[in-house]
Structures are given as C-alpha cells and as structure tokens.
C-alpha cells in the first residue's frame, strides 16, 4: 500500500513537472475537447483552465455518426481529446487517429476499480501492448416508461413497436443501435446481421419509424419531448442519465431492462494522434477521472463512474456490451433512407 502511494505521488509530481517544463504549456494554450453532453460541466472546465493556465474549447456531439465525422476530419487534427465508446475507439485506432497514452501522466488511474484499471481486460482500448484510452463512464440502454400510462414495467423491447402507443414513443436517432435493437427484438445477435436478415431488419425499423413520435439525439431533447407530448415510452440511449433528468423535472417515470436485455456502452477518454499538446491532454484525462469529477458525474448526471461500485439497481447480468458491427456504413446508409421515408419495396 505504501509503495503504491509513493508511486502515485511520484507520478503526480512527474505530471506537474512535465506541464511546467514543456514550453508549449507555459503560456495559455487551447485544449480542444470533443465530448458528450454532461461529460464536462462548465465549473469543471473553469477549474481546469485556472489550474493549468489553459483555454478549453468544448464541442458536444449527439451521435456516434457525428462523432466519427468530427474525429476523422483532417485525420483528427481538429481535436486534442475525445470521449467515445470502446467500439468507436477501436475504429479510430484502426485509422491511426489516436496516440498511445503515457501511464506515468495518469496517476488517477490507480484509484479506479480493478475492472477498469486493467486495460488488458477491456476490449477496444489497447493495441500492440499499448493503452489508447481510459474508462470514464458507462450505461445500459433501458426503457423509461410513464407510470400513469404503464402501471407495470414493460417486459419486452417489442413494446416500442406496439400500435397501442403509436405517437407516444421516443427512440434514439442512431443507425447502429437501432439495427441492434431490431435484432434483439427478433431474437438475433445484435452486432451481426446476416445477408438474409437485412430486409427483415429494415422492415422492422420502418415499422418503428411509423410508431414513434420522434427520434431524439440529446438527452435534454428527450426530456423536453417526453413532457410536452405526454410520452409513454422512451428508449433510453443515455440510460440512467435520462432517468435522473426526467425525475428531476418532476416526471413520474420508471426504468427497466427488458427480457431481451439491453445494449450497454463504456465511454473512455482518448488523445488524438495529432493533438497539439499531449501533456495538457493527459492532464485533462487525469482530471476527469479524479474523484472530484467522477463522483460528481454520478451525482449530477446519474451516470456510473469508474471509482465506485454501482447501486444494486444496475445489474450487468443481462447486458449486451457494444461490439463492432458487421457493416457500420451500410447500417448508416440504410438508416438515413428509413428516416427519409423510403417505402419497404424500395429496399433491395
């Protein structure tokens, strides 16, 4: 224990020394951060800017498709630090858009739970023996329901297609997740669609489009739509973050994992291969996984953190952790056509 504490103090000193000794950090520098809503609140950003004499430019995204577009633009030169799930990170590593991390500059990793501290046990964040990302938060995509309209928790994901709730359902605007959702409802593997199954999945999602009120992107958008239109059911892409936001807004809602299980994601911080200041980028990640920020992330957003065990309501026994899909571009292209209103017979 004493050795670990000494090592942590040495690592913290080394990080501080590098930030002070690097000429590019002596003057106020700009750190360009690409993240999801709620991942970097203004007061956290302000404290970081003051502590490291830096300016943070924060850009928020609302879908993995938009995230990929922004990360890929200019081979990642537009951003220094990015928050993404493990599946997206694996794709970025394949495209050489990320750089390996320096563990010596991330002493707060030693305070994370063992399941997150050992990068070798986490798919999508290592390559060639090097670590490219640090876990930050995770969530399952459960169902949120209005207790007044549904006194009992819905038992199956098929409820999203139920004509009784037409115009009272909200779903997420995400190509990959929606094809996986359709596969789960059909009793198939969510991340591998066989050639003979594409037509069925497309028809399922056309039917879903006809049943929902709207497809949302941001959690705040889903909360507003839920309340304004007396929505009955919400496919919660942001999980308990949306549950907390709705309850904070006064909604009497429940939350459940259907019998088919729930898709689940693990989001991490990573550094662009062309980051302008790697030491400052490491300092950002180390700050974001600190107890001060991580525990507040859970308190404010309802999202799980990597420092403490979740409460008993969050079982991981029936979760489908995101994996690379068989053909992401095809899912995206088909999803855009589905959203635009193409008829089933137009899909070949």
N, C-alpha and C positions, 0 to 999 in steps of 0.2 A: 504493500500500500504506500509506504514511504517512498519507494523507488518510483512508483507511478506518479506520485505527486511531484517529486523532484523533476521527472521527465516532463511533466506538464508545465512546470514553471520555466524550465529551460526553453521549451518550445514557444511559450508565450513571450519570453524575452527575445528569442530569435526573431519572431514575427515583428515585434516592436522595433528591433534594431534594423531589420531589412526595410521597413517602411520609412524609417528616419534616414537611413543611409542611401536609399535609392534617390538619385537626383530628381527623377520624374515625379516623385511624390512630395518633394519639399515645397513646391508651390501648389496651390489649389488645383487639383486635377478633376476631370469629369469621369465618372463611372456610369456606364450605360447599362441599365438593368432591364431585362425582359422577363416579366413575371405574370402571374395570375392575380385576379382581384383578391385583396385581403392578405397577400403574402408579404407586403412591405408597407406598413402603415406610415403615414406622414411623420409621426413622432419618432418612430424607429429610424427613418431616413434622416431626420434632422439631427438626431444624436450621432449617427454615423458620420454625417458631414462635419459636425463640430469636432468629433474625436480625431478624425483623420484629415481634417482640412481639405475636404473634397466636395465636389458637387455631384449629386446623383440625378441622372436623367432616367426616370422610371416610365417604361412603356408597358401597358397592360394588354393581354390578349384574351380572347373569348373562346377559342377553339384550337385544337391541335393542328388543324389545317393552316390557320393563320400563323400559329407559332412556327411551323415549318417554313412558311413563306418568308417570315422575317429573319429566321436564323440562317436560311440559305442565301438570302440576298447578299451579294458581294462576298460570298464564301464566309459569312459570319462576321464580316468586318464592322457591321453597324452596331454590334452589341458586345459587351465585355462579359457579362454574367447572365445566365439564363436559368429559369426554373422550368423543368419538364419532367414528364413521367419516364419510367425506365425504358418503355418501348420506343419512345421518340429519341431518347438519348442513344440507344443502340443504333438507330438510323443515322443520327448525327455523327457518331463515331465512324460508321461505315463511310461517310462522306468526308471524313477528316475535318470536321467543323469544330471539334473540341480539342483541348490540350490536357495532358495528364496533370493531376494535382500534385502538390508538394505536401505530403502529410505533416512535415515539420511546421508548416504555416497554419495548420488547422488543429490546434490543441484541444478545442472543444469537442472534437470527435470522440475523445476518450470518455466523455460524460454521457454519450449516447447509450441506449440499450444494446446489449450484445448482438441482437438480431440485425441491428443497423450499423453497428460499429465494425463488424467483419464484412468487408466489401466482397470477399470471395463467395459469400453465401447469397449475394443479391445479383440476380441476372440483370444485365443491361448497364452496369456501371463500371465494369473493368474490361480491359483489353490488353493482351500481351503481358499480363502481370502488373499492369499499371492501373491506378484508380483514376477515373474521369469524373466522378460525381459523388456528392454527399447527400444522403437522405434528409428530407426536411419535413414532409407531412404525407399523410395517406388518408384515403377514404373509400368506402364502398358506395356504390350507386344504388341505393334502396328506393323504396316507394314512399312518398309522403301523401297522406290522404286526409281529407276533411272529415273530422269525426261526426259532424252533423249529418253529412250525406252518406257516410260509410261507417256505421257504428262499430263494425268489426274490421280488423285489418284484412286487406285483400290477400288471398292465398297464392295467387299466381300472377306472373307478369302479363298474362293474356288479358287481364282486366283493362290494360291500356287500349286494347282493340275492341272492347265491349261497347256495342252500339248504345247501351243504356246511358253511357257517359259521353256520347258524341258532343263535341263542343265544350267539354268540361275537363279536358285532359291537356296537360302541358308535357312536352318532350324536349329533349336536348337536340340542338342543331349540330350534330356531329356524324360524319359519314361512317367512320369505323365503328363507333359504339353502337349505332343504330342497326347495322348489319349484324353485329354480335348479339344484340338484344333480340333481333328476329330469330336468329339461330337458336338461342336459348329457349325461346317460346316453342320452337318446333322440336325441341329435344335433341338438337345437334350441337356439335362442338362450336363454340362461338368464334374461334380465331382461324378456322379453316373451312372455307366454303368450297365444296366440290363443284366440278363443272356442271353436273346435273342439277345442282341446287340453286344456281343463281336466279333462275326465273322465279322460283318459289319465293326466295328472299325479297326480290324486287316487288312482287305482288303483295307480300306481307307489308312492306314499307309504304306502298301506295295506299293500302287499306289504313295503315296507321296515320298517314298524312290526312286522310279524309276524316279520321275520327278526332284528331286533336284540334284544340283551339289555336295553338301556336307552337312553334319551335323556338325556344329561347337560347341565348348564348351566355349571358352573365347571370350570376345568382341574384343580383338586385332586380334584374328584369323579371325573373321568375316570381319573385316575391310580389312585385307590383301587379303582374298579370293575375296571380293567384287571388289576390284580394279584390281587384277591380272586377273580375269576371266570375267570382264565386266558383272557382275551380274545385273539382272533386279529387283529382288525382294528378300527381306530379312525379315524373321520372327524374329522380334527384341525381344528376351528374356530379354535383358537389357534395352529395351526401348530407352529413350532419351539419355542415356549414349552412345549408339551406334550411334545415330543420330549425336551427337556432335562430336564424334571421326571421323566419315566419313566426315563431313563438314570441320573439322579442317584439314583433309588430302586432301581437295580440291574437294571432290565428290559433284556433283550437285544432291542432293537427297531430296525427300520429305518424309513426315511422316503422317500416317493416322490411324484412328481407323475404322475398317470395320463395316458394318451394323450389324454383329453378336455380336459386342462388342469385348472387349479384356480382356484376363486374366491379373490379376494385383497382385503384391506381396508387402508385408510390411516386411522389414527386421529389425531385432532387435539385440541388444547385450544381451548376457546371460552369466552366470558363471557356469562352470562345477561343478557337485556335489563333485568332488574330486580335486578342484583347490588347488594348493599349498599355495596360499596367497590371501585370499579373499579380504583383504583391498586393495592390489595393483590392483586386478581385478576390484574392484569398481572404483578405481582411473582412470583406463583405460576407462571404460564406461563413467564416468563423463567428461573426457577429450574429448572423441569422440562426445559427444552431446553438447559440448560447441559451442558458436557462431563462434569462431575462426576456428574450424574444419568443422562444419556443413555448414556454408555459402561457405567455400572453396570447399567442396564436390560438391555443386551445380555448382560453377564456373568452376571447373576443369573437373568434370565428366558428368555434365548435369543431375545428379540425383536430385530428390526433397529432401529437408531436412525437419526436423520436427519443425523448428523455424519460418518459414515464409510461407505465402500462395503462392502456385504456380502461374505461369502466366496463362493468360486466355486460352492458347492453351491446357491446361491439364484439360479437363472436366472429372469428376468422375461419370457422369451420366450413362455411358454405359460400366461400368467395372464389371468384374467377379472377385471379390476378392477371392484369393485362399482359398479353404476349404479342409479338409481331404477327400481323395478319398475312394471309396468303397473297393479297394484291391490293395494297393501300390505294394506289392511283385509280384502280378500277372501282373500288368502293366509293371514292370521292366523286368520280365522274358520274356514276350511276345515281348517287345521292343527289347531285345537283339537278339531274334530269327529273328525278322523282319530285323534288321540291318545286321545279318549274311547272309541274302538272302534266308531264308526258303520260299518255294512256298506256295501259299494260301491253297492248298489242304492238306498240312501237319498240318494245324492248326485245331484242333477239339474242 
